[in-house]
C-alpha cells in the first residue's frame, strides 16, 4: 500500500499516526494492498476555499475526500476481482480538527485518527447524508477506531515487554556474543 502524505497546514501533526490510521482502515475494509492513497493537511483558508469550490458550503471543515472516479476491479471490498487502484485524496485541516478536539474534550491525535478513518470510508463510497447511511458509516468508523487503538495497545505492550526482557537479561549479565551464544560460553565450534 502506498500513501503519499504532505503537510501544508503550518501545524505540526502526528504524520505517522495519520498514516497508521489510514493503513489500518484500508486493511480492515479488505482493500487491495496495492491501493494508493494521498493525504494532505491544509490550513483553514485553503480548506474554506476547497469547501466552497467542491461542496458549495461556506467556511472551513475538518476533512474532505476526493475519490477517484475510475477504480480498478478488486480495489474495493464490493469488487469480485483483485486489482490495485488509486483510491483518491483525503484533505485534513489540523487547525479545525484541534478546535473540534478541544470542544469534544479528547486529544488532537484522536481527532486526526477519526477524521482519517472517516476520509477513507468516504473514499470507499460510505456517506452520512441519510439517517441509515449515517448509522452504518459512523458505526463502522467507531469499530475501526476501536480496533485500531486495540492493535496499537498490543504493539506497545509487546515493545514494553521486549524492553523489560532485555533489561532483565542485561541485569543478570546475560549478553550475547557475535555468534548469538551467551557471552563467556563456548560454542560447539570452540570446543573442537
Secondary structure, DSSP 8 states (H G I E B T S, - for coil): -EEEEEE-SSS---HHHHHHHHHHHHHHTT--TT-EEEEEE--HHHHHHHHHHHH---S--SEEEEE-SS--TTSSTT-SS----EEEEEEE-HHHHHHHHHHHTS-HHHHHHHHHHHHHHHHTT---SSHHHHHHHHHHHHHHHHHHHHHHHHHHHHHHHHHHHHHHHHHTT--B-TTSSBTT---HHHH-
